Amino acid sequence: MTEKTMKKYYIKTFGCQMNAADSDMFSEYLISCGYLPTDTPDNADIVIINTCSVRQHAEERAFTEIGDMKHYKAANPNGKVIVVGCMAENLGDEIKKKYQQVDLVIGAKNTQNFPEIMTQSGIIQKGIAAAVAKNDNKISSHITIMRGCNNFCSYCIVPYVRGPEQSKPVDEILKEITDLTERGIKEISLLGQNVNSYFSNNVDFADLLAKVSEIKNIKRIRFMTNHPKDVSDKLLKSISTLNKVCHHIHLPLQSGSDKILELMNRKYTFENYYQLVRKIRYYISEISITSDIMTGFPTETDKDHKATIEAINKIGFDFTYVFKYSPRSKTEAFKLKDDVTKEKKEKWHKELLDLCNSIAKERNTKLIGTLSEVLVESSADTPEINDDKKEFFGKGRDNRGIVFRSAKNLIGQSINVKITQAKIHSLIGEVEN
Ligand code: SF4
């Protein structure tokens, strides 16, 4: 069978890294069934739209994508359109009713059963052999170690669409990672809505980090995301003592106002959070701390907004994602009036984003002249620069993206890069000989 005659699949992924990890799993499965990936739905036999429900905007984009599949279906009547993920869980009936072009809907609670559902539905014929070995030269991969969430932050739909926390058994995780190392993976990111509350067979998250560290060919371990209330001293000790565990923690603050934090049901005050940050920096001085901030939560006032600005200034995050509150039906916050005007949300969002970006740039600028140990992930041709070098991309142990040029192919290697320039989202450097 030639590449031209082989069946193809196309995946469009919205949302978080957990969705990206699920899309990787779908991809692996389809490749093992003899399919090839394609970067356009036009020539695909299977189109998967992996959806997110966390914000209205993400839902709107997914709806547009699903709507556009009408043209795909008209041109490819035998093609299959599959909608998966959080929106599929939340709005599955509506999607099935409204969009005739959709063949199959798989909710977020069922994504791990994707292979069985694909064969049961007849889209994939049972017994197809693993025809193609995956060889995508990837250095870094992520695996989902737990699904669901028990925290019920008042604005969040995840506990409703992904269900209660379920930790994947340790042996399964270790086997998956070991298998990945056989394909050249050197860096693994452990994913969950709240990895700190991982618990399976008497193994907690700190223990799991130690076990993953023992896998010989894994050079780096990352993890996300963390709930501040569950970051234990034991975990901090593990991060500081296990060499392979990267020095980065994503710690969503959401708001600097205690009133808003309480309404969000975040279960900490700003002071609790601040003391935790101090403790983290005490254990691991060079750690990078990134965060999420939400603005325009119901009842939020200028005073609350000011408290958030003060909190951001006091902590100095290495990078921050800033979001506008988006009401989600089923959640507790949905019962509150969405009373912050659109204009105010825009204004606050811009102020916070500008502040967070300027702090990120300032913190990156302080790194100019220092060395970073970079695990090189990928390269790109930059035809506008006429030399024999290529541009390479990798990450430091602190999760900062670093771009540099080299004539040698360094993908997969750990090298020292001297930082020469700082941007908001990345650094530029030179290989240190
Ligand atoms: S911790 Fe809160 S924000 Fe995160 S997934 Fe759970 S409920 Fe949502």
Residues whose N, C-alpha, C, O or C-beta is under 5 A from the ligand:
A	BS01	SF4	C149 N151 F152 C153 C156 V158 Q193 H227
